[in-house]
């Protein structure tokens, strides 16, 4: 196609998308940044430049401290469990089992529903009521004699986000499994055969050969899960509404902007979210694009 | 996890143990994934006189669709809104993504790779980072509150992933096909329409399914951009969740109704669903 010099037509065809995305992605990120440097409140036009004041103010804000802690607890639990459950399930599915398609489809099913539906259902499963009002998973544990598992779920002090992580793991570990399974299936059978001929046990084959080969998949999975966990929002809203103990930056941003009309603080929170995601995603993008070029 | 991996073919009894362990684990996780679905279905089918949190794990004594009738009364209009939103948005986003992908794979120009990367960046951003200017802009366009504004927003933010899916698909289409059309005197758009569009059906299925699912399940854009009469089903369902007025059996029936379209897509078009998911794993 190099012979064709008529670049004009192709640029013209692309132009609407380029213009729209230039405005709605890059332009808006810029506008958001500039709002975060002012004291803009609500819809009245009066606003002054205040530099990085909003950024420093949030660092001293007790609510933001709760947000950071909650995001940290959620991210670590969610990423760690989804990753290991996903990998375990993928290895399990890959053992030439019967009805593989059935197990795989059920494990992956939660991906088809929204975080809102997941939240609406799990808020009933994780009902923390005690005594005669006990229900949900606590009631199931009680009936099965597994009393030691009965807990306060997302209403547990300090560690409540672990209760939010559970439905998130339920929803995303099947997806993580699919990622790993695609990775496992791309390893040629000869590699395993060769190792078996050399007398290596299956365990050693996985540990020494297969796991190192699917390390890139694990990296993508961590980035994808991290991306989700840093902006977790609708799942918490559906499970618990807006509670201070389960607050995260995305909820704070939403409330302060659209309920309290504190646009400047909302924009600052949005920038913090953007930066935290960028820390995750940009190194990954650089690594993958370098690999593609190599 | 280690025991079932240390299998050596010649020892049969050990193999039996390993297999038993494997299937036990598979069934255990089956229960983990199915328990919430069991609760939802069982609860949504219980007659109203069996509404009790204490018996939530019991099977219903009979099947009663009263909850579904009530849930439909609450959510019917918003399910209609969701369809009215999702169908045009998914089709438009896929069509534009297809044109972009076509240009970026077959009509490359100096700088087109850079433009592709810049377009792609749009799918990695957390939408909070553009939310405030977005709401202001949608207001200024006079589209705030209704579904057309939400369609516009979903089409725009769907462009990066759609462009990616179609570009990757067209990379596997041989250049000779297009050169032949050009020799016949077709221009860039006519070539697209006559040659490329007809062979794009698989990519369109993947793209439209992806957009359908992610727009149907979206909450953030819907909750900040629409007013009550235009709410899609995610917002309407969240609004009755945990409410004391709407009984929880009805909420469960509502959860089923709200997820039925995407679950049906998953069941019948699972292969394409997965393909889109693996391609678009970083959206939003």
Interface residues (C-beta under 8 A of the other chain):
Chain A: X1 X4 X6 X7 X9 X10 X11 X13 X14 X16 X17 X18 X20 X21 X24 X25 X26 X27 X28 X29 X31 X32 X35 X85 X88 X89 X91 X92 X95 X97 X103 X105 X106 X107 X108 X109 X110 X111 X112 X113 X114 X115 X116 X117 X118 X119 X120 X121 X122 X123 X124 X125 X127 X129 X132 X133 X134 X135 X136 X139 X140 X143 X167 X170 X174 X175 X178 X179 X182 X201 X202 X203 X206 X220 X223 X224 X227 X230 X231 X233 X234 X237 X238 X241 X249 X250 X253 X254 X257 X258 X263 X266 X267 X269 X270 X271 X273 X274 X277 X281 X285 X289
Chain B: X1 X2 X4 X5 X6 X7 X8 X22 X23 X25 X26 X29 X30 X32 X33 X34 X35 X36 X37 X39 X40 X43 X53 X54 X56 X57 X96 X99 X100 X102 X103 X104 X106 X107 X108 X109 X110 X112 X115 X117 X118 X119 X121 X122 X124 X125 X126 X127 X128 X129 X130 X131 X132 X133 X134 X135 X137 X156 X157 X159 X160 X163 X175 X178 X179 X182 X187 X188 X189 X213 X216 X217 X218 X219 X220 X223 X224 X234 X237 X238 X241 X242 X248 X251 X252 X254 X255 X258 X259 X262 X263 X265 X266 X270 X273 X274 X277 X278 X281 X282 X284
